């Protein structure tokens, strides 16, 4: 056996077969008509407008960049951080001062891995210890999320128009907007999770192209397990992104499991479509271990690498815990003292999270449980000032508030969307909705495991891009295909345009309470649509 043109294993006697990406053939090109399995594997081709696709991507992303960066320095608490910025912003400043690690023993609330705080520190290095500095990299992450959403949706729908529509919707989502404008960790988690799922999507395409080539060349059935698929760089990239996600917050682990299951399901269905006799056994035999390395081992290695500054320091918190406390070697004697100290430090972080329960009779005023997240029934108030000291609304007393609200035109569709997506995925075998459901539910269902824990709406941030992508898939049904007739297409385009216009108008209405602009008390009350928003 030797490596084939797309990386799959090819019998030696077939080395002379045609090279290049598998493309559907017609009987007119001098060859045989394409195999039905080959066409099924390749699916609909990408739209033939790559330049236009990138123009749409960059223009929409640029519009989003303006909105994400607009007046980024507001609000502050008298020039200091607001809400949970008060934890991460000074820790990031410590990292900037110390070369990448925290060492302030008087500030013991160090409860997350270092990467997100290191990214905040980059902005502080560029612009100083001020609101623009500690929010700049969060805004950049929010801008990149717009770009990724457009490109992922374009690949799912094979439509530049729908990709651009998804970009507009993610711009006008209040959750993504405000999380991109505050010095917290969650927006970085969203970025790396979305990038990982984008890599999984590209890996699916690459696998099916390689199997289509094996079908074309006629050697797909030479083994009941089908061919080996060679080095899968996109799957490897997914592992790297998932490691970065875990290096921001441990909740990235939920997406490691989800991505692993998604990859294996994609592999099984691809081999079955290609005509492999034993697709499940083939996947377990040929793909399981490489997937475990790419998505498991790589995630762990990248996560450990994120502690580079801590491991290389002398004064980081608990860096020499094992030596100082003369901890016995035990079963982990083969590990270096630095890694065993990191294990202790990790255990302390775990203990903090596992005991962060809601006090009986004294919940946090803005705490929410996960069943409220899909529709955003309990938003999060990040900043609030009112009274005579707030000016600019045209009255003697004004309100200045920044509240994390998912745009209702998007979030209030979550439950019917989930029902529709489940029906499409299970009964119509529409893998695109399976992709969306996997990402969305990985950010949602695990939080039900411990309902006593304190939880807040911003934990739902990773659900937002998958919500937008799912809504855009539905818009694709409304729009209809290019050959569905002019009247049908025009009606569909009108419906899609009206919905996007509604979402944009909803976002504009919420703009003052997303960006802490001075408004009157009456204007504030008018925007509090539900009693649970107060």
N, C-alpha and C positions, 0 to 999 in steps of 0.2 A: 504494500500500500504506500501511496505517497500523497502529498497534500494537493488538493484540487484547486482550481482557480479562485474559488471563494473561501477557501480555508477548510472545506470538508475533505474527508479522506476519500481518495479516488483509487480504484484498482490500477496497478501499474500498466496493464494493457490498454487502459483508456487515457493515457497521458496525452494523446494527440487530439483529444476532443476540443471543441471550440471553447475559447477562454472568454471571460467577461461575465457581466451580470446576466442572470437569467431574464430573458425578455419573451413575452408571448410572441408566437410566430403565426403566420397565416400560410395557407397552402399556396399563395401567390408568390412567396419569396423563394421558391425553388425547393423548399423542404416540406416536411410533413406538417399537417395541421397540429396545432398545439394540443397536448394532452389536457384533458379536463382537470386533472389533478394539478397540473402546472398553473393553469389559469386560476384555480381555486386558491392555491398557495399565494400567488402574487396579488390577487385581489385587484381593486381599482388602482390605476396608476396615479401618481402624484400629479397635480395640475401642471400644465406646461407653461407656467409663468413664473419661473424662479426669481427673475429680476423684479417683476411686479410684486411677488410675494415678499421680498425683502424690503421693497419700498414701503408697502403697507405696514410691515412689521416695525420698521424704524420710525415712520411717521407717527403711528399710534403710540409707540413707546416714548417718543419725544414729547408728545402731548402729556402722557402720564408723568414723565420726568418733571415737567413744569409744575404740575399739580402737586407732586410729592415734595418738591423742593420749595414751593411757595411759602414764604414767611416761616421757614423751618425753625427759627429760633423761638417761636411762640407756641405754647405758653411756657412759663416757668413759675416757680414758687419764689418770687422775689429774687430771680437770677439763679436759683438753685433747681435741681431736678424735681420732677413731679412724680407722684405715685411710685411704682417700683423702680423707676430710674434711680431712686435714692440708694438702692442696693448695688446695681450693676455699674452705674457711672463712676462712683468712687473706686470700685474694685478695678475697673478698666484703667483708671488713672494710676492706681498702684502698679498695675502691670506695665504701663508705659514707663513708669519711673524705675521699675525693677528689672525690666528686660523680659516681661512676659508672665510673671507670676505674682500672686498676692502674698503678703507677709504681715498684714496688720492683725496682730493677735487680739487687739481690743475690739475688732469687728469680726465676730465669729460666724456670721451668717454667710458662709461660703458654701453654697448648696448645689452648684451646677458645675459641669466641666468648663474648661477655660476658653474654648474657641470663640463663643459669642462675645465674651468680654474682651478678648483680644481684638476682635473685629471692631468693637466700639472704640477701643484704644487707638486704632488706626485713624479714625476721624478726629479724636482728640489730639493726636500727633499733628494732623494736618491743620486744624483750625483752633486748637487750644481748648482749655477747659471751660467751655461755654455750650449753650444749647445746640448751636449748629455743629460744633465739634462732636458732641456725644450722640447726635442723631444722624450725622451725615451717612455713615455706612449702612444704617438701617434704611435710609431713603434709597441708597444705591441698591440694596437687596430688593426693596419694593419695586424699583424700576426693572431689575432683571427678571422679577417674577412676571411682570407684564409681558416682556419679550418671550419668556419660556411658555407662558400660557398661549400666546399667539401661535408659536411654532408647533407646540404639541397639538393644539386643536386643529391646526391646518393639516397635520399628518393624520389625525383621526378622521376628519371629515373629508379630506381631499378637496378642500375649498379654501382659497385665499380670502374670500368674502367672510366666511364663517370664522376663520382664524382672526381676522380683524375685528369681527363682532365680539369674540371672546376677549380680545384685548381691551375693547371699550368697556365691557362689563366688569372686568377685574379692576379697571381704573376707578369705576364709580361704585365699587363695593366699599362701604364705610369701614368694615373690618380691616381690609387690606390697606386702605388709605391711612387710617390712624396708626396702625401698627408699623407702617413705614415711616412714621414721623415721631417716633418715641424711642428713647434709648433703652430698649428691652431686648430680650433674646429671641422671642418667638418668631419674628420675621426672618431671622437667619435659619431657623428650623424649617420654616415653610419653603425657603429658597432651595435648600439642599434636598428636601423630600421631593419637591416638584422636579428638580434636576434628575434625581434618581429614577423617578417614574418615567421621565422623558427618555432616559437611557434604556429602561426596560422596553419601552415602545420601539425604539430603534433596534434593540436586540431581537425583538419579535420579527421585525421586517427582515433583518439580516438572516436569521435562521430560515425563514420561509423562502428567501431568495436562494439560499444554498440548497435546500431540499428541492426547490423547483428545478435547479440545474441538474441535480441527481436524477430527477424524473426525466428531464429532457435527454440526458445522456444514456438513460436506460439501465442504470445500475442501482436504482433505489431498492429493488427487490432481491438483490444478491445476498442479503442477510435478513433474517426475520426481524432484526433490530434496526435496520437502516444504517445510514452512514454516521460516522463521527462528524461533528460539526466544526471542528477546528477551534482556533482561538477566537473567543467572542469578546472583543474589546468593549463593546457597549455594556455587556453584563459586568465586566470588570469595572467600568466607569460607574455603574450603578452602585457597586460595592463601595467605591471611594466616596461617592456622594452620601451614601447612608452612614459611612463612618464619620463624615463631617457633621451630619445631622445629629448623631449620637454625641459628638464632641461639643455640641451646643446644648442639648438637653437629652436626658435619658429617654424621654418619650419617643425619640427616634427609633428605639428598639421595636416599637409597634410596627413601624413601616418596614423594618428589616424582615420581620416575619411575613408581612403582607406581600412585599416584593418577591420574597422567595417562593411563596405559594403561587403567585401570579406567573412567575417565570416557568415553573414546573407545569402549570396548566397550559400555558402557551406552547411549551415544548411537546406535551402529549397531543394536543389538538393539531399541531403542525405535522407531527409524524403520522397521525391518523389520516389527515388530509392527503399526505403524500403517498399513502397506500402501504405504509410499514405494517407488517403483519402483527407485531406485538408492540404497539406504541407505548403502553404504560410500562411494560418491562424494559423497553428500550430506553425510555427516559430515566427510569430508576438505575439502569445499568450504565448508561453512557453520560447522562447529564447531571445526575444528583450530586456526585462528589465535586465536579467542577463548579456547580452552582453553589455548593456549600462553601467552597474556597472563595469564590468571587464575591458572594454576598454575606458570608459569615466571617471567614478568616480575614478578608480584606477590611471589613467593617471594624473588627477588633484591632487590627494593626493600625489603621488610620486613627481610631479612637486613642490608642496608646500613644501614638505619635503626637497627638494634640497636647499631651502633657510634657512636651520636650523641655519647656522652660522650667517647670516644676521639678522634673527629674534632674535637670542640670544645675539646680540651684543649691545653696547651702542654708538659706534662711526661709524658704517657703513654709507655709503652715504644715506642720506634721511631716516635713520632708525626711527627718531622721528619727521618726517615731520608734522604729524597731530598735535602733541602736540606743537611743536615750532611755527607753523603757525596758531594755534587755529582754525583748520578746523572744521566747524560745523558737527554735527553727521548726520543729514539728514536721508535718507532711509537706510543707512548702520550703523545706531547707534548700532545695535545688535552685530556688529563685534568688536573684540578687536582693540585698536589703532594700534597695530603692523601690523595687517593684512590690515587696512585701509592705513597705510603708505606704505606698500608693494604695494597696489593697485595704489597709486600715483606714486610710483617708476616705476611700470609696465607701467603706462600711459605715463611717460616720455620716456621710452624705445620705446614704440609704436610710439610716435610722432617723435622720431629720425628716425625710419625706414620708416615711412609714408612720410617723407619729404626728404628722401635721393634720390632726383631725379638727373638725368643727367643734368648738366648746359647747357643751350642753347649755342651751338657753341663751347663748351669747354668740351667734354667728356673725361673721363679718358682714357689714351692711350691704356689700355688693357681691357677696358670694352667690354662686349659681351651681346647680347640678346639671349633669349632661343632658337630661331629657329636655331642658329648656334651650339647649344650644342650637338645634337645627333651625328654629324660627327666631333665634335671638331674643327670647322673651325676657331675659334679665341681662341687659347690657352692663358695661363697666364704666363708672365715672372716674376719669383720671385726674381731672382738675375742675375746681369750681370756685368762683369768686363772685360776690354780688355786693351791692350797696353803693354808697356814694363814692367810694374809692375807685370804682370801675366806671370809666367814661367812654364815650364814643358812640352811644346808641341814640343820642338825641334827647334823652330824658335824664332826670336827676339821679336815678338809680338804674344800674344796668346789671346784666348777668354775663359772665365770661366763663364758659365751660367747655371742656373737651370730654366727650362721652364716646366710648367704643360701641357703635351701633352698626350691625350688619344692615345694609340697605334693604328695607322691607321688600322692594320690588324683586329682589333676588332671594333673600333668605326665607320669605314667607311662602315660597314655592318649594321648599326643601322636601316636605313630606309627600306631596303628589309626585315630585320628581323621583324620589327614592322608590315609590311604588311602581312608577313607570319603568325606571331603570331595572328594577328587579324582574319585572315581567319581560322586558326585552332581553335581559341577560339569560333568564332561565327558559322561557318558552319560545323565544325567537333566536336564541343562541347568538345574540349580538355582542360580540366580544368587547366592543367599544364601551358599552355600558358596564360590562364586567370590570373593565379597567377603571372606570370612574368610581364604581361602587367600592372596589378594593381600596383605593386611596382614601375615599371619604370615610368609610367605616373604620379604617385603621386609625383615623384620628378621632373617632367617636366612641366605638364600642368598648375599648379597653378601660375607659374611665368608669364604667359601671362596676368594675371589679371591687372597688372600695369606695362606696358612697359616703362613708363617714369622713373621708378626706376633704379638706378645704379645696374648693375648685372655683374657677372663675371663667368668664366667657372668653377671655383671650386664649385659653387653652384650646379653643376650637379653631384657632387661626389656620392650621394646616388643612381644615376641611374646605376653606373658602375657594381655592383654585379649582378643586374637583367639583364643587357646586357650580361654579361658572362654566366649566367644561361640559358638565351634564346638561345644564340649561341650553348651551349652544348646540349640543346634539339634538335636542328637541326643536330648536329653531331650524335646524337643518331639515327636519321632517316637515315643518311648516313651509319652508322655502320651496321644497320640491327639487327634483333633479333638473338638470339643464334641458333634458328632452321631454319634460312633462307638459309642454304646451305653453304658449305665451300667456294666455289668460291665467292658467294655474300658477305660473311662475310670478306673474305680476301681483296676483293676490297674495301669494306667499311672501313676496318681498315687502309688500305693504304691511302685513302682519308683523313681520320681523322688525321692520323699521319703527312701527308704533311701539312695540315692546321695548326696544332699545331706547327710544325717546322717553318712554315712561321711566325707565331705570335712571337715565341721565337726569331727568327732572327731579326724581326722588333724591338723588345725590345732591343736586344743587340746593334743594330745600333743606337738607341736613347739613350742608356745608358749614354754617355758623357754629353748630354744636359739635362738629368734628374738628374744627380748627380754632376753637376758643376765641371767636370773634364776639365783640360786644353787641349784645342784643337786649331788647327790653324784656321784662318779666313776662309780658303777654306773648312775645315771640317765642320765648323759651317754653312756656306752657303749651303753645300750639304745636310744638315739635315733640312733646311727650305723649305719643299716641296711645300708649298702654299704661295702665296703673303700675305695672311691674317695672316700667322704665324710670320711675321716680325713686 
